[in-house]
Amino acid sequence: MKTRQYDVVFLGGGLSAALAAYRLKQLQPERKLLVLERGWTLGGNHIWSFHNTDIAPEQLQWMEPFLVRSWPKQTIRFPRFRRQIRTGYHSVTSDRLHDVASRLLGESVRTGTDVVSADANEVVLADGERITTDCVIDCRGALRDPVLEIGYQKFVGHEVETSAPHGVTEPVIMDATVPQHDGYRFVYLLPFSERHLLIEDTYYSDHSRLDTEDIGSRILEYRSEQGWGDANELRRESGVLPVALGGDIDAFWRNRRAESPCACAGLRAALFHPTTGYSLPDAVALADILARFTPLETAAVQQLIEKRSRHLWESRSFFRIVNRMLFVAARPDERWRILQRFYSLSNGLIDRFYSDRLTPYDKVRILVGRPPIPMWRAAKAIPESSLRRRPPIHGAPQDKLTS
Ligand SMILES: Cc1cc2nc3c(=O)[nH]c(=O)nc-3n(C[C@H](O)[C@H](O)[C@H](O)COP(=O)(O)OP(=O)(O)OC[C@H]3O[C@@H](n4cnc5c(N)ncnc54)[C@H](O)[C@@H]3O)c2cc1C
């Protein structure tokens, strides 16, 4: 058994850990870092995307090597209209995340390594090895804690190669012209090249059950309608992301502290956009903060991240109102109407919604106007207490977040 001394050890080598370790190594190359990932590569099997305005221009600069593809605009399709959003969009693949982060981090990355326990200064691996460090940051992915009430954005994606050019020239962020099913359904398309396409069938649903066969057959239907029936399938991915409806962030952090003295980051620290469930912009921002933070010690980093997570939870309460409109006020088959109205608003407002920079006027624009659902139901869903008047949608054994 070996014992080593590190400055920082990251548990898990997914998105948040890989970006934080990478940025820390860039800004403080003398630091002794270790990323412990149980899979054979960093990042698992994902494509992560984000809007150009979700992160600051300086952050986009250091993220550049991770981008496999960028587009200048996006398309939205609803039954009543189609439009372009003139905002750039970028994608990162797990392969690229692994290659770029491992190249800089070198021996600081250990894959195929299962962490079994950790406290503030020691990590224990499945083979019994003990590792000592000044700072432990647990980035082992989402934890489901019933003190936060959530709905789900879930999806299955097929990456395909079409036999002829597929004709999609920019990301289709939402094709909601498809038959509705299991809440709000839309198809998401990412054209990596003229024959290479990611097709994701997505649902804003009350439960997290993912029937991959059923969804797979809906993707096949969509493919044949679009003339891509004979496409070659290259890869599959699926996910169940949290959509925050309400909850008690104090209790969430009390529970984290009771479970473990380690700092945590990523989805484990509830750092995600409340409506889209996306966590890449929060992971980039935290990577930048950690890379400049001192002292890099577990207790100080834990306090820093907890404070940030609480602050973001409070400042993002408006998104939870919007989510309750979707999940509490609207019946599942009505959800598309709310989204259709939202996507008829201005390009700037949509950018500010994604990037968490809404102005008071934007918030009024989102809530006021001809309501796509009855006013009385919308009004009842605004306070967080409305959650107590509905059957719980969390806590069922199948309600697990996957990534
Ligand atoms: C398929 C999919 C697509 C997504 N697309 C987007 C997107 O486009 N944009 C966006 O912003 N967000 C997206 N998300 C949401 C979110 O960004 C991801 O879930 C993100 O990967 C979360 O980052 P994380 O670091 O918290 O956890 P993860 O990336 O899940 O990392 C956790 C890591 O910990 C490892 N691990 C777990 N237990 C142990 C252990 N005991 N020992 C060692 N290692 C362990 C896991 O193997 C994993 O690699 C997507 C999620 C999914 C599932």
The ligand as an SDF file (V2000), in Angstrom:
LIG
                    3D

 53 58  0  0  0  0  0  0  0  0999 V2000
  -26.3960   12.2680  -21.6320 C   0  0  0  0  0  0  0  0  0  0  0  0
  -26.3040   13.6130  -20.9570 C   0  0  0  0  0  0  0  0  0  0  0  0
  -26.1760   14.7690  -21.7300 C   0  0  0  0  0  0  0  0  0  0  0  0
  -26.0670   16.0200  -21.1010 C   0  0  0  0  0  0  0  0  0  0  0  0
  -25.9740   17.1140  -21.8890 N   0  0  0  0  0  0  0  0  0  0  0  0
  -25.7210   18.3010  -21.3090 C   0  0  0  0  0  0  0  0  0  0  0  0
  -25.4700   19.4390  -22.1200 C   0  0  0  0  0  0  0  0  0  0  0  0
  -25.5950   19.3780  -23.3410 O   0  0  0  0  0  0  0  0  0  0  0  0
  -25.1150   20.6010  -21.5150 N   0  0  0  0  0  0  0  0  0  0  0  0
  -24.9980   20.6970  -20.1570 C   0  0  0  0  0  0  0  0  0  0  0  0
  -24.6090   21.7640  -19.6430 O   0  0  0  0  0  0  0  0  0  0  0  0
  -25.3190   19.6610  -19.3710 N   0  0  0  0  0  0  0  0  0  0  0  0
  -25.6620   18.4640  -19.9100 C   0  0  0  0  0  0  0  0  0  0  0  0
  -25.9210   17.4030  -19.1170 N   0  0  0  0  0  0  0  0  0  0  0  0
  -26.0750   17.6160  -17.6750 C   0  0  0  0  0  0  0  0  0  0  0  0
  -24.7770   17.7080  -16.8840 C   0  0  0  0  0  0  0  0  0  0  0  0
  -23.9210   18.6600  -17.4460 O   0  0  0  0  0  0  0  0  0  0  0  0
  -24.0370   16.3870  -16.8360 C   0  0  0  0  0  0  0  0  0  0  0  0
  -24.8190   15.4660  -16.1480 O   0  0  0  0  0  0  0  0  0  0  0  0
  -22.6350   16.5010  -16.2170 C   0  0  0  0  0  0  0  0  0  0  0  0
  -21.9010   15.4060  -16.6890 O   0  0  0  0  0  0  0  0  0  0  0  0
  -22.6320   16.5570  -14.7060 C   0  0  0  0  0  0  0  0  0  0  0  0
  -21.3110   16.7470  -14.2740 O   0  0  0  0  0  0  0  0  0  0  0  0
  -20.7530   16.1910  -12.9080 P   0  0  0  0  0  0  0  0  0  0  0  0
  -19.3040   16.4070  -12.9250 O   0  0  0  0  0  0  0  0  0  0  0  0
  -21.5660   16.6930  -11.7840 O   0  0  0  0  0  0  0  0  0  0  0  0
  -21.0490   14.6190  -12.9510 O   0  0  0  0  0  0  0  0  0  0  0  0
  -20.5780   13.5320  -14.0110 P   0  0  0  0  0  0  0  0  0  0  0  0
  -20.1120   14.1650  -15.2660 O   0  0  0  0  0  0  0  0  0  0  0  0
  -21.6780   12.5330  -14.0790 O   0  0  0  0  0  0  0  0  0  0  0  0
  -19.3000   12.8740  -13.3300 O   0  0  0  0  0  0  0  0  0  0  0  0
  -19.3510   11.9880  -12.2490 C   0  0  0  0  0  0  0  0  0  0  0  0
  -18.1740   11.0210  -12.4160 C   0  0  0  0  0  0  0  0  0  0  0  0
  -17.9360   10.3560  -11.1910 O   0  0  0  0  0  0  0  0  0  0  0  0
  -17.5440    9.0300  -11.4780 C   0  0  0  0  0  0  0  0  0  0  0  0
  -17.7490    8.2320  -10.2790 N   0  0  0  0  0  0  0  0  0  0  0  0
  -18.9290    7.9540   -9.6590 C   0  0  0  0  0  0  0  0  0  0  0  0
  -18.7010    7.1990   -8.5580 N   0  0  0  0  0  0  0  0  0  0  0  0
  -17.3480    7.0210   -8.4820 C   0  0  0  0  0  0  0  0  0  0  0  0
  -16.5080    6.3370   -7.5740 C   0  0  0  0  0  0  0  0  0  0  0  0
  -17.0030    5.6860   -6.5100 N   0  0  0  0  0  0  0  0  0  0  0  0
  -15.1720    6.3570   -7.7790 N   0  0  0  0  0  0  0  0  0  0  0  0
  -14.6340    7.0230   -8.8500 C   0  0  0  0  0  0  0  0  0  0  0  0
  -15.4010    7.6730   -9.7500 N   0  0  0  0  0  0  0  0  0  0  0  0
  -16.7410    7.6780   -9.5640 C   0  0  0  0  0  0  0  0  0  0  0  0
  -18.4660    8.6430  -12.6460 C   0  0  0  0  0  0  0  0  0  0  0  0
  -17.9420    7.5470  -13.3620 O   0  0  0  0  0  0  0  0  0  0  0  0
  -18.4680    9.9410  -13.4510 C   0  0  0  0  0  0  0  0  0  0  0  0
  -17.4650    9.9640  -14.4420 O   0  0  0  0  0  0  0  0  0  0  0  0
  -26.0710   16.1310  -19.6920 C   0  0  0  0  0  0  0  0  0  0  0  0
  -26.2280   14.9750  -18.9360 C   0  0  0  0  0  0  0  0  0  0  0  0
  -26.3600   13.7420  -19.5480 C   0  0  0  0  0  0  0  0  0  0  0  0
  -26.5670   12.5310  -18.6900 C   0  0  0  0  0  0  0  0  0  0  0  0
  1  2  1  0
  2  3  1  0
  2 52  2  0
  3  4  2  0
  4  5  1  0
  4 50  1  0
  5  6  2  0
  6  7  1  0
  6 13  1  0
  7  8  2  0
  7  9  1  0
  9 10  1  0
 10 11  2  0
 10 12  1  0
 12 13  2  0
 13 14  1  0
 14 15  1  0
 14 50  1  0
 15 16  1  0
 16 17  1  0
 16 18  1  0
 18 19  1  0
 18 20  1  0
 20 21  1  0
 20 22  1  0
 22 23  1  0
 23 24  1  0
 24 25  2  0
 24 26  1  0
 24 27  1  0
 27 28  1  0
 28 29  2  0
 28 30  1  0
 28 31  1  0
 31 32  1  0
 32 33  1  0
 33 34  1  0
 33 48  1  0
 34 35  1  0
 35 36  1  0
 35 46  1  0
 36 37  1  0
 36 45  1  0
 37 38  2  0
 38 39  1  0
 39 40  1  0
 39 45  2  0
 40 41  1  0
 40 42  2  0
 42 43  1  0
 43 44  2  0
 44 45  1  0
 46 47  1  0
 46 48  1  0
 48 49  1  0
 50 51  2  0
 51 52  1  0
 52 53  1  0
M  END
$$$$
